[in-house]
């Protein structure tokens, strides 16, 4: 039988052991992760911001930096290892067709939120002939969809318009508002603001071609070497997406703050974001096949390239199973 002093010593040893263990766990360095995004738009930024502000990344022991990198550079950063994830999915498709070892690991948006807005005096695409239109990097999502809209209206992107690489959505919106551009491609919430201000909505790209929107892209080698880190990042991102769905007021306030929007425009932007959010990150393989075929045509690649070589949902499937989410 232990006397009271022995009990006291034993209890003290247990407390010291627990304290040492807690300190040991707390001293484990977080994995540093860089995510590149080509434009501060409603499609991806609120998801990353929510995961950051609500501690979903910290819960997974991730120290995440979301870094703006102009379209094209964002995906190059993934290839060079300067970024762990990119969100420029269509630019990634273009690079993939050219031989880059990239993989789409999760969808953030079920479809693309892009529309062409023009100065109020223009009512149709034909009236814009000879004018400048704000686009993004050649081969990227915005530029590809703009060209599809133009061609399906019987016009030529090269002969009939001056397509300008204007940077992200905020820059294109500012150029349109200042009168520098006759028209520009915009996404929410800037498209919502433009519509309220009287700019003409010429075309919504989804009416012409329905392809998946923003996604998370990673290097194939990183998937092999750091699968657990990627799973933790995907899990935090899914939590952020669910939080956005379930917390309208808080998310609307965040959009108001981060995008400098009036509350009524931010509320409309929240509704748009709710429509865009992918269901549990599910990747639309058929949509990526369209994007791959577009890129093949542009690069004059004759051999077929199945989208299954680009899409890698294995880690996402594991995360969904482990968290009990039904897809």
C-alpha positions as CSV (number, residue, x, y, z in Angstrom):
1,X,0.0,0.0,0.0
2,X,1.3,3.5,-0.9
3,X,1.4,6.1,1.8
4,X,0.2,9.7,1.2
5,X,3.7,10.9,0.4
6,X,4.2,8.3,-2.3
7,X,0.7,9.2,-3.7
8,X,1.8,12.8,-3.9
9,X,5.1,12.0,-5.6
10,X,3.3,9.7,-8.1
11,X,0.7,12.4,-8.9
12,X,3.5,15.0,-9.4
13,X,5.3,12.7,-11.8
14,X,2.2,12.2,-13.8
15,X,1.6,16.0,-14.0
16,X,5.2,16.6,-15.1
17,X,5.0,13.9,-17.7
18,X,1.8,15.4,-19.1
19,X,3.3,18.9,-19.1
20,X,6.4,17.7,-21.0
21,X,4.3,15.9,-23.5
22,X,2.1,19.0,-24.1
23,X,5.2,21.1,-24.6
24,X,6.7,18.6,-26.9
25,X,3.5,18.6,-29.0
26,X,3.3,22.4,-29.0
27,X,6.9,22.7,-30.2
28,X,6.2,20.8,-33.4
29,X,6.7,23.3,-36.2
30,X,3.8,23.9,-38.5
31,X,4.2,23.0,-42.2
32,X,4.6,26.2,-44.2
33,X,2.4,26.3,-47.2
34,X,2.1,28.8,-50.0
35,X,-1.0,29.1,-52.2
36,X,-0.9,31.3,-55.3
37,X,-4.0,33.0,-56.7
38,X,-4.1,35.0,-59.9
39,X,-6.9,37.3,-59.0
40,X,-8.6,38.4,-55.8
41,X,-12.1,37.4,-56.8
42,X,-15.1,35.7,-55.2
43,X,-14.1,32.3,-56.6
44,X,-11.3,31.4,-54.3
45,X,-10.2,34.2,-52.0
46,X,-13.1,34.0,-49.5
47,X,-12.4,30.2,-49.1
48,X,-8.8,30.8,-48.3
49,X,-9.5,33.8,-46.1
50,X,-12.2,31.8,-44.2
51,X,-9.8,28.9,-43.6
52,X,-7.2,31.3,-42.4
53,X,-9.3,33.5,-40.2
54,X,-11.4,30.7,-38.7
55,X,-8.3,28.6,-37.8
56,X,-9.0,25.7,-40.0
57,X,-5.5,25.7,-41.4
58,X,-4.0,26.1,-37.9
59,X,-6.1,23.1,-36.7
60,X,-4.3,21.0,-39.3
61,X,-0.9,22.4,-38.2
62,X,-0.5,24.4,-41.4
63,X,1.1,27.9,-41.6
64,X,-0.5,29.1,-44.9
65,X,0.3,32.1,-46.9
66,X,-2.1,33.1,-49.8
67,X,0.0,35.0,-52.3
68,X,-1.3,37.0,-55.2
69,X,0.7,36.2,-58.4
70,X,-0.3,37.5,-61.7
71,X,-1.9,34.9,-64.1
72,X,0.7,32.5,-65.5
73,X,3.2,33.2,-62.8
74,X,1.0,31.5,-60.3
75,X,1.3,28.1,-62.0
76,X,5.0,28.6,-62.8
77,X,5.5,29.0,-59.0
78,X,3.9,25.6,-58.5
79,X,6.2,24.0,-61.0
80,X,9.3,25.6,-59.5
81,X,8.3,24.7,-56.0
82,X,7.8,28.3,-54.9
83,X,4.1,27.6,-54.3
84,X,2.6,24.4,-52.9
85,X,-0.8,24.9,-54.5
86,X,-2.1,27.1,-57.3
87,X,-5.7,28.1,-58.2
88,X,-5.3,29.0,-61.8
89,X,-6.8,25.8,-63.1
90,X,-7.1,26.6,-66.8
91,X,-3.5,27.9,-67.0
92,X,-2.5,24.6,-65.3
93,X,-4.4,22.8,-68.1
94,X,-2.5,24.7,-70.7
95,X,0.8,23.8,-69.0
96,X,-0.3,20.2,-68.5
97,X,-1.0,19.8,-72.2
98,X,2.5,21.2,-72.9
99,X,4.0,18.5,-70.6
100,X,4.0,20.0,-67.2
101,X,3.6,17.5,-64.3
102,X,0.6,19.1,-62.7
103,X,-2.5,17.6,-61.2
104,X,-5.9,19.0,-60.2
105,X,-6.6,17.7,-56.6
106,X,-9.8,19.5,-55.6
107,X,-12.5,21.7,-57.2
108,X,-13.4,24.9,-55.5
109,X,-16.1,26.1,-58.0
110,X,-18.5,23.9,-59.9
111,X,-18.6,26.4,-62.8
112,X,-16.9,29.5,-64.0
113,X,-18.2,32.9,-63.0
114,X,-17.1,35.2,-65.8
115,X,-19.1,37.7,-67.9
116,X,-18.2,40.4,-70.4
117,X,-19.3,43.9,-69.4
118,X,-19.1,47.0,-71.6
119,X,-19.5,50.7,-71.4
120,X,-23.2,51.7,-71.4
121,X,-23.1,52.9,-75.0
122,X,-22.4,49.4,-76.3
123,X,-25.3,46.9,-76.4
124,X,-23.9,43.9,-78.4
125,X,-20.6,42.3,-79.1
126,X,-20.7,43.4,-82.7
127,X,-20.8,47.0,-81.6
128,X,-17.5,46.5,-79.8
129,X,-15.6,45.7,-83.0
130,X,-12.2,47.4,-83.1
131,X,-12.4,48.2,-79.4
132,X,-10.1,47.1,-76.5
133,X,-11.3,44.4,-74.2
134,X,-9.7,43.6,-70.8
135,X,-8.7,40.0,-70.5
136,X,-6.1,38.0,-68.5
137,X,-3.0,36.0,-69.5
138,X,-3.2,34.3,-72.9
139,X,-4.1,30.6,-72.4
140,X,-5.6,31.2,-69.1
141,X,-9.3,30.7,-68.1
142,X,-10.5,34.3,-68.7
143,X,-8.8,34.6,-72.1
144,X,-9.9,31.2,-73.3
145,X,-13.5,31.8,-72.4
146,X,-13.5,35.3,-73.9
147,X,-12.2,33.9,-77.2
148,X,-14.9,31.2,-77.2
149,X,-17.6,33.8,-76.8
150,X,-16.2,35.9,-79.6
151,X,-15.8,33.0,-82.0
152,X,-19.3,31.6,-81.3
153,X,-20.7,35.1,-82.2
154,X,-19.0,34.8,-85.7
155,X,-16.2,37.2,-84.9
156,X,-12.4,36.9,-84.7
157,X,-10.5,37.6,-81.4
158,X,-7.4,38.6,-83.4
159,X,-9.0,40.7,-86.3
160,X,-12.0,42.3,-84.6
161,X,-10.8,43.2,-81.2
162,X,-7.8,44.4,-79.1
163,X,-7.5,41.9,-76.3
164,X,-5.4,43.3,-73.4
165,X,-3.7,41.4,-70.5
166,X,-5.0,43.6,-67.7
167,X,-4.2,41.6,-64.6
168,X,-6.7,40.5,-62.0
169,X,-10.4,41.3,-61.7
170,X,-9.9,44.4,-59.6
171,X,-7.5,45.9,-62.2
172,X,-9.9,45.1,-65.1
173,X,-12.8,46.6,-63.2
174,X,-10.9,49.7,-62.4
175,X,-9.8,50.1,-66.1
176,X,-13.4,49.6,-67.3
177,X,-14.7,52.2,-64.8
178,X,-12.1,54.7,-65.7
179,X,-13.0,54.4,-69.4
180,X,-9.6,53.0,-70.4
181,X,-11.4,49.9,-71.7
182,X,-14.5,49.6,-73.9
183,X,-15.3,46.3,-72.2
184,X,-13.8,43.8,-69.8
185,X,-14.3,40.3,-68.4
186,X,-15.4,40.4,-64.8
187,X,-16.4,38.0,-62.0
188,X,-18.3,38.6,-58.8
189,X,-18.3,40.8,-56.8
190,X,-17.0,43.3,-59.3
191,X,-19.4,42.1,-62.0
192,X,-22.3,42.8,-59.6
193,X,-21.0,46.3,-58.9
194,X,-20.6,47.0,-62.6
195,X,-24.1,45.9,-63.3
196,X,-25.5,48.2,-60.6
197,X,-23.4,51.1,-62.0
198,X,-25.0,50.7,-65.4
199,X,-22.4,48.9,-67.5
200,X,-23.9,46.5,-70.1
201,X,-23.7,42.8,-69.6
202,X,-22.8,41.6,-73.1
203,X,-22.4,37.8,-72.4
204,X,-22.0,35.3,-69.6
205,X,-19.5,32.7,-70.5
206,X,-21.5,29.8,-69.0
207,X,-24.1,30.4,-71.7
208,X,-21.5,29.5,-74.3
209,X,-19.3,26.8,-72.6
210,X,-19.8,25.2,-69.3
211,X,-16.5,24.3,-67.7
212,X,-15.4,23.9,-64.1
213,X,-14.1,26.9,-62.3
214,X,-11.3,27.5,-59.8
215,X,-9.5,24.5,-58.4
216,X,-6.5,23.5,-56.4
217,X,-3.5,22.4,-58.5
218,X,-0.4,20.7,-57.2
219,X,2.8,19.3,-58.6
220,X,2.7,15.5,-59.2
221,X,5.9,15.0,-57.2
222,X,4.4,16.9,-54.2
223,X,1.4,14.5,-54.2
224,X,3.8,11.6,-54.0
225,X,6.1,13.1,-51.4
226,X,3.7,15.0,-49.1
227,X,0.3,13.2,-49.3
228,X,-0.5,13.8,-45.6
229,X,0.2,17.6,-45.9
230,X,-2.1,17.8,-48.9
231,X,-4.8,15.9,-47.1
232,X,-4.7,18.3,-44.2
233,X,-4.9,21.2,-46.6
234,X,-7.9,19.7,-48.4
235,X,-9.6,19.0,-45.1
236,X,-9.2,22.6,-43.9
237,X,-10.5,23.8,-47.3
238,X,-13.6,21.6,-47.1
239,X,-14.3,22.9,-43.6
240,X,-14.0,26.5,-44.9
241,X,-16.4,25.8,-47.7
242,X,-18.9,24.3,-45.3
243,X,-18.5,27.2,-42.9
244,X,-19.3,29.6,-45.8
245,X,-22.5,27.7,-46.6
246,X,-23.7,27.8,-43.0
247,X,-22.6,31.3,-42.0
248,X,-24.1,33.9,-44.3
249,X,-23.8,36.9,-42.1
250,X,-20.2,36.4,-41.1
251,X,-19.1,35.6,-44.7
252,X,-21.0,38.6,-46.1
253,X,-19.2,40.8,-43.6
254,X,-15.9,39.4,-44.7
255,X,-16.7,40.0,-48.4
256,X,-17.7,43.6,-47.5
257,X,-14.5,44.1,-45.7
258,X,-12.0,42.4,-48.0
259,X,-13.5,43.6,-51.3
260,X,-14.6,47.1,-50.1
261,X,-18.2,46.3,-51.2
262,X,-21.4,48.0,-50.1
263,X,-23.4,45.6,-47.9
264,X,-26.1,45.0,-50.6
265,X,-23.5,44.1,-53.2
266,X,-21.7,41.9,-50.7
267,X,-25.0,40.0,-50.0
268,X,-25.4,39.4,-53.8
269,X,-21.8,38.2,-53.9
270,X,-22.5,35.8,-51.1
271,X,-25.4,34.3,-53.0
272,X,-23.1,34.0,-56.1
273,X,-20.4,32.3,-54.0
274,X,-23.0,29.8,-52.7
275,X,-23.9,28.9,-56.2
276,X,-20.3,28.5,-57.2
277,X,-19.0,26.3,-54.4
278,X,-18.2,22.8,-55.5
279,X,-20.0,19.9,-53.7
280,X,-17.3,18.5,-51.4
281,X,-14.6,19.4,-53.8
282,X,-15.8,17.1,-56.6
283,X,-13.9,17.5,-59.8
284,X,-15.9,17.6,-63.1
285,X,-13.7,15.3,-65.3
286,X,-15.9,16.0,-68.4
287,X,-15.4,19.7,-68.0
288,X,-11.6,19.3,-67.8
289,X,-11.7,17.2,-70.9
290,X,-13.2,20.2,-72.7
291,X,-10.5,22.5,-71.4
292,X,-7.8,20.0,-72.4
293,X,-9.2,19.7,-75.9
294,X,-9.3,23.6,-76.1
295,X,-5.6,23.6,-75.1
296,X,-4.7,20.8,-77.5
297,X,-6.3,22.8,-80.4
298,X,-4.4,26.0,-79.4
299,X,-1.1,24.2,-79.1
300,X,-1.8,22.0,-82.2
301,X,-1.4,18.8,-80.2
302,X,-3.0,16.0,-82.2
303,X,-2.6,13.1,-79.8
304,X,-5.6,12.6,-77.5
305,X,-5.0,13.4,-73.8
306,X,-7.5,12.0,-71.3
307,X,-8.5,14.2,-68.5
308,X,-8.0,11.3,-66.1
309,X,-4.3,12.0,-66.4
310,X,-4.8,15.5,-65.1
311,X,-7.4,14.9,-62.4
312,X,-6.2,13.2,-59.2
313,X,-9.0,12.8,-56.6
314,X,-7.4,10.0,-54.6
315,X,-6.4,12.1,-51.6
316,X,-9.7,14.0,-51.7
317,X,-11.6,10.8,-51.6
318,X,-9.6,9.7,-48.6
319,X,-10.4,12.9,-46.8
320,X,-14.1,12.7,-47.6
321,X,-14.2,9.1,-46.3
322,X,-12.3,9.9,-43.2
323,X,-14.5,12.9,-42.3
324,X,-17.7,11.1,-43.1
325,X,-18.9,13.5,-45.7
326,X,-21.2,12.1,-48.3
327,X,-20.3,13.0,-51.9
